[in-house]
């Protein structure tokens, strides 16, 4: 690993340095302004990216789509990722992203969700390269910030065309390409990140769901790159990060929505913790801010004292498990 660590360096997208070379991957319904802020404050993120945003919503003044472009100054460098299939609307949305101050405009050509693909967007663009070419040229003419894209190896296993797509994109002025699976895709440990760097010789890696399960994963990878012992969060750190996230959510959205998002993160974050499944179940049965806060206090006080956690009312309960999240299915079309 020592050799490969010495090869891992920051990289640039035009004049924008991505340092460390670790990107918080966009996830629909997850990487909103609160989640990005939470993870950015843990350290180790070189680039944050918005949730992927529908150009149909954005260019028709949908309030939710516009809210998805919000970001904090300390997130920079920050990219807005858009999806769609109509060249004119893609161009308009790209202009809007530049106007709100995004550092980079990213086009999603990787999402395989049927709701996205049936309208020609996401990975649907990989089976219509002439349309993709038109879209990229239209966007490139309209913006001055760097244009990047995220692609898959191909629309399907029988239509692998990543190299052809990358060459087309480069010819259209695209300045960076993220390839799902080779440079991103389900990195959940420090070792997996280094394996990805070694196996693919990529400039950087994207991490999505791994950051939900472990908000410190970026910092831990950066520590390892720099020869430091990876930061290990204490139980108190884990309790504090849940409470901090809940505070951020309640600042930013109505109470019920904040409770729903909190349950979503907790469902991923507590995997592997002692009594975690029972804790998740207790949270799912909570319907108010006070209940959520009480459950968090009960859980962490119990396991910090070395006692076994039995869930609600101290009794074993039927366990409700958090669903595995798909990085672009969640929230599509909302």
C-alpha positions as CSV (number, residue, x, y, z in Angstrom):
1,X,0.0,0.0,0.0
2,X,2.9,2.4,0.7
3,X,3.8,2.6,-3.0
4,X,0.2,3.3,-4.1
5,X,-0.2,5.9,-1.4
6,X,2.7,7.9,-2.8
7,X,1.0,7.9,-6.2
8,X,-2.3,9.3,-4.9
9,X,-2.2,13.1,-5.5
10,X,-4.7,15.9,-5.8
11,X,-5.9,16.5,-9.3
12,X,-7.3,19.5,-11.2
13,X,-10.5,20.1,-13.2
14,X,-9.2,23.0,-15.2
15,X,-7.9,25.3,-12.4
16,X,-10.0,23.8,-9.6
17,X,-7.9,21.6,-7.3
18,X,-9.6,18.5,-5.9
19,X,-7.7,17.9,-2.8
20,X,-7.8,15.3,-1.4
21,X,-8.9,13.4,-4.6
22,X,-12.1,12.1,-2.9
23,X,-15.5,13.1,-4.1
24,X,-18.8,12.9,-2.2
25,X,-20.9,11.2,-4.9
26,X,-24.4,12.6,-5.6
27,X,-27.3,10.5,-4.2
28,X,-30.9,11.4,-4.9
29,X,-32.8,12.1,-1.7
30,X,-29.6,12.0,0.4
31,X,-26.8,14.5,-0.6
32,X,-28.8,17.6,0.1
33,X,-27.3,20.7,1.7
34,X,-27.6,19.3,5.3
35,X,-25.9,16.0,4.5
36,X,-23.1,17.6,2.5
37,X,-22.5,20.1,5.3
38,X,-22.4,17.3,7.9
39,X,-19.8,15.3,6.0
40,X,-17.7,18.2,4.8
41,X,-17.3,19.2,8.5
42,X,-15.9,15.7,9.2
43,X,-13.1,16.4,6.8
44,X,-11.4,14.7,3.8
45,X,-13.8,15.7,1.0
46,X,-12.2,17.3,-2.1
47,X,-15.4,17.9,-4.0
48,X,-19.1,17.9,-3.1
49,X,-21.8,17.4,-5.6
50,X,-25.5,18.2,-5.4
51,X,-28.3,15.6,-5.6
52,X,-28.9,15.0,-9.3
53,X,-31.4,17.6,-10.4
54,X,-34.1,17.3,-13.0
55,X,-33.7,19.9,-15.7
56,X,-37.4,19.6,-16.4
57,X,-38.1,20.8,-12.8
58,X,-35.4,23.4,-12.8
59,X,-36.3,25.1,-16.0
60,X,-40.0,25.1,-15.1
61,X,-39.4,26.9,-11.8
62,X,-40.1,23.8,-9.6
63,X,-39.2,25.1,-6.1
64,X,-37.8,21.7,-5.0
65,X,-35.4,21.6,-8.0
66,X,-34.2,25.1,-7.2
67,X,-33.7,24.3,-3.5
68,X,-31.4,21.4,-4.6
69,X,-28.9,23.9,-6.0
70,X,-28.3,25.6,-2.6
71,X,-24.9,25.2,-1.1
72,X,-22.6,26.6,1.6
73,X,-19.5,28.5,0.7
74,X,-17.3,26.2,2.8
75,X,-18.4,23.3,0.5
76,X,-16.4,24.7,-2.3
77,X,-15.4,23.3,-4.7
78,X,-19.0,22.4,-5.4
79,X,-20.6,20.8,-8.5
80,X,-24.2,20.8,-9.6
81,X,-25.3,17.6,-11.3
82,X,-28.2,17.7,-13.8
83,X,-30.1,15.1,-15.7
84,X,-32.4,15.2,-18.7
85,X,-32.5,14.6,-22.4
86,X,-33.7,17.8,-24.0
87,X,-30.7,19.9,-25.2
88,X,-32.3,23.2,-24.8
89,X,-33.4,22.5,-21.2
90,X,-30.1,21.0,-20.4
91,X,-28.4,24.2,-21.6
92,X,-30.8,26.4,-19.6
93,X,-30.3,24.4,-16.4
94,X,-26.5,24.6,-16.9
95,X,-26.7,28.4,-17.1
96,X,-28.8,28.4,-13.9
97,X,-26.2,26.3,-12.1
98,X,-23.4,28.8,-13.1
99,X,-25.6,31.7,-12.0
100,X,-26.0,30.3,-8.5
101,X,-22.2,30.1,-8.2
102,X,-21.5,26.4,-8.8
103,X,-17.8,25.7,-9.6
104,X,-18.5,22.8,-11.9
105,X,-21.4,21.6,-14.0
106,X,-21.8,17.8,-14.1
107,X,-24.1,15.9,-16.5
108,X,-25.5,12.6,-15.3
109,X,-25.2,9.9,-17.9
110,X,-25.1,7.0,-15.4
111,X,-28.4,6.7,-13.6
112,X,-30.2,3.5,-14.8
113,X,-33.5,4.3,-12.9
114,X,-36.4,3.5,-15.3
115,X,-38.1,6.8,-14.4
116,X,-35.0,8.7,-15.7
117,X,-34.1,6.4,-18.6
118,X,-37.6,6.2,-20.2
119,X,-37.3,9.9,-20.9
120,X,-33.9,9.5,-22.4
121,X,-31.9,10.9,-19.5
122,X,-29.3,9.3,-17.2
123,X,-27.7,6.2,-18.7
124,X,-30.3,6.4,-21.5
125,X,-28.0,9.0,-23.1
126,X,-25.4,6.2,-23.6
127,X,-27.6,4.6,-26.2
128,X,-28.1,7.9,-28.1
129,X,-24.6,9.4,-28.5
130,X,-25.7,11.9,-31.1
131,X,-28.1,13.4,-28.6
132,X,-25.5,13.4,-25.9
133,X,-23.1,15.2,-28.3
134,X,-25.7,17.8,-29.0
135,X,-26.4,18.3,-25.3
136,X,-22.7,18.6,-24.4
137,X,-22.0,21.1,-27.2
138,X,-25.0,23.2,-26.3
139,X,-23.9,23.3,-22.6
140,X,-20.3,24.0,-23.5
141,X,-21.3,27.1,-25.6
142,X,-23.4,28.5,-22.7
143,X,-21.2,28.2,-19.6
144,X,-17.7,29.2,-18.6
145,X,-17.3,26.9,-15.6
146,X,-15.9,23.4,-16.3
147,X,-18.2,20.7,-17.7
148,X,-17.9,17.1,-16.5
149,X,-19.9,14.0,-16.9
150,X,-20.6,10.8,-15.0
151,X,-21.1,7.6,-17.1
152,X,-21.4,3.9,-16.8
153,X,-19.5,1.3,-18.7
154,X,-22.4,1.2,-21.1
155,X,-26.2,1.2,-21.1
156,X,-26.2,-2.5,-20.6
157,X,-23.6,-5.3,-20.3
158,X,-24.0,-6.1,-24.0
159,X,-23.5,-2.4,-25.1
160,X,-20.2,-1.4,-23.4
161,X,-19.2,1.9,-24.9
162,X,-17.4,3.8,-22.2
163,X,-14.3,4.5,-24.3
164,X,-16.3,5.8,-27.3
165,X,-18.4,7.9,-25.0
166,X,-15.3,9.4,-23.2
167,X,-13.7,10.3,-26.6
168,X,-16.9,12.0,-27.7
169,X,-17.2,13.9,-24.5
170,X,-13.6,15.0,-24.6
171,X,-14.1,16.2,-28.2
172,X,-17.1,18.3,-26.9
173,X,-14.9,20.0,-24.3
174,X,-15.7,17.9,-21.2
175,X,-12.9,18.3,-18.7
176,X,-13.4,15.3,-16.4
177,X,-15.2,12.0,-16.6
178,X,-16.4,9.8,-13.7
179,X,-16.9,6.2,-14.6
180,X,-19.3,4.3,-12.3
181,X,-17.7,1.1,-11.0
182,X,-14.2,1.9,-12.1
183,X,-13.8,5.2,-10.4
184,X,-16.8,5.0,-8.1
185,X,-19.3,2.5,-6.9
186,X,-19.9,1.1,-3.4
187,X,-16.6,2.0,-1.7
188,X,-17.3,1.4,2.0
189,X,-13.8,0.9,3.5
190,X,-10.3,2.5,3.3
191,X,-8.9,-0.6,1.7
192,X,-11.6,-0.6,-1.1
193,X,-10.6,3.0,-1.9
194,X,-7.0,2.1,-2.3
195,X,-7.9,-1.0,-4.3
196,X,-9.8,1.3,-6.7
197,X,-6.9,3.7,-7.1
198,X,-4.5,0.8,-7.7
199,X,-6.7,-1.2,-10.1
200,X,-7.8,1.6,-12.3
201,X,-5.1,4.3,-12.0
202,X,-8.0,6.8,-11.7
203,X,-7.4,10.4,-10.6
204,X,-9.9,10.2,-7.7
205,X,-12.7,8.1,-6.3
206,X,-16.3,8.8,-5.6
207,X,-17.9,7.7,-2.4
208,X,-21.7,7.7,-1.7
209,X,-23.3,5.2,0.5
210,X,-20.1,4.6,2.3
211,X,-20.4,8.1,3.7
212,X,-23.8,7.3,5.1
213,X,-22.6,4.3,6.9
214,X,-19.4,6.1,8.1
215,X,-19.3,9.9,7.8
216,X,-15.6,9.8,8.7
217,X,-14.6,7.6,5.8
218,X,-13.2,10.5,3.7
219,X,-11.1,11.7,6.7
220,X,-9.8,8.2,7.3
221,X,-8.8,7.7,3.7
222,X,-7.0,11.1,3.7
223,X,-5.3,10.2,7.0
224,X,-4.0,7.0,5.4
225,X,-2.8,8.8,2.2
226,X,-0.8,11.1,4.4
227,X,0.7,8.4,6.5
228,X,-1.4,9.1,9.6
229,X,-3.3,6.6,11.7
230,X,-6.9,6.8,10.5
231,X,-9.2,8.7,12.8
232,X,-11.5,6.3,14.8
233,X,-14.7,7.9,16.1
234,X,-15.7,7.2,19.6
235,X,-19.3,6.4,20.7
236,X,-19.6,10.0,21.8
237,X,-18.6,11.1,18.3
238,X,-21.2,8.9,16.8
239,X,-23.9,10.2,19.1
240,X,-22.9,13.8,18.4
241,X,-23.0,13.4,14.6
242,X,-26.5,12.0,14.7
243,X,-27.7,15.0,16.9
244,X,-25.8,17.5,14.7
245,X,-27.4,16.1,11.6
246,X,-30.9,16.2,13.2
247,X,-30.3,19.9,14.1
248,X,-29.3,20.7,10.6
249,X,-32.3,19.0,9.1
250,X,-34.7,20.8,11.4
251,X,-33.2,24.1,10.5
252,X,-33.7,23.3,6.8
253,X,-37.0,21.5,6.4
254,X,-40.4,20.9,8.1
255,X,-40.4,18.6,11.2
256,X,-41.9,15.5,9.5
257,X,-39.5,15.7,6.6
258,X,-36.6,16.1,9.0
259,X,-37.7,13.0,11.0
260,X,-37.9,11.0,7.8
261,X,-34.4,12.0,6.7
262,X,-33.0,11.3,10.2
263,X,-34.4,7.8,10.1
264,X,-32.9,7.2,6.7
265,X,-29.3,8.2,7.8
266,X,-29.6,6.4,11.1
267,X,-30.7,3.2,9.2
268,X,-27.3,3.2,7.4
269,X,-25.1,4.8,10.0
270,X,-25.9,2.3,12.8
271,X,-25.2,-0.9,10.8
272,X,-22.7,-2.9,12.7
273,X,-23.1,-1.1,16.0
274,X,-24.0,-3.2,19.1
275,X,-27.8,-3.4,19.3
276,X,-27.9,-1.3,16.1
277,X,-30.9,-3.1,14.5
278,X,-33.0,-2.7,17.7
279,X,-32.0,1.0,17.8
280,X,-33.1,1.5,14.2
281,X,-36.4,-0.2,14.9
282,X,-36.9,2.1,17.9
283,X,-36.2,5.2,15.7
284,X,-38.6,4.0,13.0
285,X,-41.4,3.8,15.6
286,X,-40.6,7.4,16.7
287,X,-42.9,10.1,15.3
288,X,-41.8,13.3,17.0
289,X,-38.6,15.3,17.6
290,X,-38.6,14.5,21.3
291,X,-39.1,10.8,20.7
292,X,-36.1,10.7,18.3
293,X,-33.9,12.6,20.8
294,X,-35.0,10.3,23.7
295,X,-34.2,7.2,21.6
296,X,-30.7,8.5,20.7
297,X,-30.0,9.3,24.4
298,X,-31.3,5.9,25.6
299,X,-29.3,4.0,23.1
300,X,-25.9,5.6,23.5
301,X,-26.2,5.8,27.3
302,X,-27.0,2.1,27.4
303,X,-24.1,0.9,25.3
304,X,-21.6,3.4,26.7
305,X,-22.3,1.9,30.1
306,X,-21.6,-1.6,28.7
307,X,-25.2,-2.8,29.0
308,X,-27.1,-4.7,26.4
309,X,-29.6,-2.6,24.5
310,X,-33.1,-4.1,24.2
311,X,-34.9,-1.4,22.2
312,X,-38.1,0.3,23.1
313,X,-39.3,0.0,26.6
314,X,-36.3,-2.2,27.3
315,X,-37.9,-5.2,25.6
316,X,-36.8,-7.2,22.6
317,X,-38.9,-6.1,19.6
318,X,-39.5,-7.2,16.0
319,X,-36.6,-5.8,14.0
320,X,-37.3,-3.5,11.1
321,X,-34.3,-3.2,8.8
322,X,-33.4,-0.1,6.7
323,X,-33.6,-0.8,3.0
324,X,-30.4,-0.7,0.9
325,X,-30.3,2.5,-1.0
326,X,-29.7,2.9,-4.7
327,X,-27.7,6.0,-5.4
328,X,-30.1,7.4,-8.0
329,X,-33.4,5.6,-7.4
330,X,-34.2,7.4,-4.2
331,X,-36.5,10.3,-4.7
332,X,-36.5,10.2,-8.5
333,X,-39.4,12.0,-9.9
334,X,-40.5,13.7,-6.7
